[in-house]
Amino acid sequence: MTPGPVPVPQKVLEILSEPMEHHRTPEFQAVLKRVLTKLPSVFGTSQPAFIHTSTGSGGLESALVNVLSPGDEVLSLITGKFGDRWAKMAEAYGAKVTRVVTEPGRAVTVEQVSAALQKNSNFKIVLCQACETSSAVLNPIKEIAAVTRKTQALLLVDGITALGAFPMPMDEWGIDCVVGGSQKAFMLPTGLSFISFSARAWERIETAKCPRFYFDIRKERKANQGGETLFSASVPMIKALEYVLSEIEKNGIESIQARVQKLAQATHLAGKELGLESFSKNPSPTVTALTVPDGIDGVKLRNEMENVHKVVIMGGQDELKGKIIRIGHMGAIENKDMLVTIQALGETLKRMKPETFTQDRIDRAVAACKKALG
Ligand SMILES: Cc1ncc(COP(=O)(O)O)c(C=O)c1O
């Protein structure tokens, strides 16, 4: 029940265990062609979408190296650990980074972005997480895209815990680049990242001076146009991706997104009944962060849930370690998984602080979860 890697469907496991095929074969090329035809619709774009054999961070690196020139001014909107890391990555490639850092648990506001863009007209790039997984914060990407569009800056969005899980139509909102990761809403193991660039970004790609090789998107595009990937393709993962994309097509992306939303709602309501506050003031549908109450050791809470109840959730990272717990809402999660999680959370809290976490509270939390799931 973590915000990634998520539980994967049984069929994905079966596809991943099929005999290995070579990637330069007509059979695999047909799979790749179908996948690359379907993938852009998840981004909401008419531009091509690409697959990198890398974790999500590779996709974030690809976004940067393809549009950045050393010395470029970059505005980095930071709502947690992953925003901070992307800013450092930009600096590693020679960007001059200005940071807007929010209070923990708060989303960046469009006013903050507007003010920063007005103060300095030299920004070439704006970086933002759609969902900052470390704090479960949802940022107002649509509004940020609208103000960024009025400037020369390109908006690059880390959609690793967003793409596919909630609506973020790239073309309609005017986003210049979105990055996704396989271990989130795509219900696959970790190992692929997905990326697409706007027409405006493609102009920049042609003139950007950053050194690039593995992630050179111009070469990847050329290879894809010829029916191949630039380097060896992760055949099993791309075959499993084809299955997931066909399921998305069959069931409709809206129904998958509604399911994510419903699981988030059920977690929030159950948390409320247990007396646990949402850490995020603008919670993401993909992950819920609950503040660990005073007198409870959050690390112990998480470990006990795993060791005693076999329910894996996440804790806080870095300075949030022990202070929050995080429950993910993406992937092949059934109602019973959600109910077991809430039950396990309640029982663990009860063992740790019985005077506060009574059986009555646990029962109410489970009932609220059940009702929300319908
Ligand atoms: C928002 C966000 N950005 C970046 C990353 C890093 O992705 P990866 O660990 O796949 O490289 C994660 C991972 O969870 C994430 O949630």
The ligand as an ORCA input file, in Angstrom:
! r2SCAN-3c Opt
* xyz 0 1
  C       7.399     12.650     -7.433
  C       8.574     11.746     -7.603
  N       9.638     12.177     -8.276
  C      10.711     11.409     -8.464
  C      10.773     10.125     -7.971
  C      11.978      9.298     -8.193
  O      11.655      8.219     -9.008
  P      12.578      6.922     -9.096
  O      12.810      6.460     -7.707
  O      11.750      5.971     -9.920
  O      13.833      7.311     -9.769
  C       9.698      9.630     -7.244
  C       9.738      8.274     -6.676
  O       8.906      7.846     -5.929
  C       8.558     10.461     -7.058
  O       7.499     10.011     -6.387
*
